[in-house]
Amino acid sequence: MILINKKIYTIVKIISRAFLLLILISPLWICAQDQPLFLAPTGQSIVSTDLHIHTTFSDGSVWPNIRVEEALKEGLDLISITDHLEYQPHRKDLPNPDRNRSYDIAEGAAEKSKLTVIRGAEITRSMPPGHINAVFIKDANKLFFPDDPTAGIIEANRQNGFVFWNHPNWEAQRKDGIAKLDPMHIELIERKLLHGIEVVNFTTLSEEAIEIALENNLTMVGTSDIHKLTAWDFDIPHGGHRPMTFVISKNNSPEEVKNALFEGKTMVWFKELMIGKEEHLFEVVKANLSASHPTYEEDELIAKVVLKNHSANILHLRYTGPFTFHQDGTIFKIDPYSEKNIDIKTLETKTFLELPFELLNGIIGKKKYLNFKIQTQ
């Protein structure tokens, strides 16, 4: 009888642990399997990417296939393994003469999945120019010039790669945490050798980098720069997510994603923030927020409208129009994949409404937030 009870206890314990594990699984991971993180603007694709990732082939802690599994669980469409060309701290245990090897392993692991892996590398330099990522390249080995600060960048451009400046606000290279251009960066931009800049890296945001992007027509990029497990660093089991760059492209083919990156058509998702150039952020918001037709009860002049958030991100909104609300203030939030009922005192019956909002977590510049209008259906 005691033996049977022990067996039952063991079975119950295993089931309980499995159930607890299911509870702790991130809602984001579940959503990533069932519905898109963000809907694409009409007639276009929106491709979720992480273009700055490390493995054991430089200073990361995991094998390349783990990066593929993480990306698939987290709803990413495209990643680039960008191991350091010069910085190889594991070389005694893992000699790495071929700088393409981590890409080869990751590409093989993703072969039968929906994830696209593109070839990339990180050119590691002191400031200036700092650390530079090159993605959509053809051969990482040819970018290896340990004694020349710009030769690898020039070679990446010869390979028609997309080149961006990593963590320009990194305190190890900018003690004040403020991104700023050095003469070398200005020259690279003028020669069209530098195409983008990270406005988000790992857990940091740089509003100064956003301004640099806007002033110099650079593409805004946000990346994880992950070295350990994404679940650890971004609290994914409890609802967090890594920084991602969403690319608005004609379709999800690597060639069109690359073209869209060169055109600057991106939105960065960082914590609850959505960051991008005004026109591109507006496109994404327009696709992911809808308003129902206004309805009225009997002789009332209070319009009932349902706002629906179709995305995985919370939307913090401030109504900026002339009307007042009946049951809420004009600042409110709509949770991911959720609806918000608002009652608007319109003073007369309306068959159509144009509602102006400010997206309080939608950044389009230094201390600037997206203002937009949404029309009822």
Protein Blocks (a to p, Z undefined) as FASTA:
>chain_A
ZZmmmmmmmmmmmmmmmmmmmmmpcfklmmmmmpcfbdcdehiacddddfbdcdfklmbf
bdfklmmmmmmmnopabdcddddfklcfklmmmccfblklmmmmmmmmmmmmmbdcdddd
dddddddebjaddehiablklmmcfkbcklmmmmmmmnopacddehklbmklmmnopacd
dfklmmmmmnopafbdcfbghjaccfklmmmmmmnopacdddfkiabdfklmnommnopa
cdddddddfblcfklmmmmmmnopacddehjbccddfklmmmmmmmmoccdddddehjbc
bdcdddddfbfbdcddddfbfbdcfkbcfbdcddehiacdddddehpacfbdcdddddfk
bcfbehiacddddddZZ
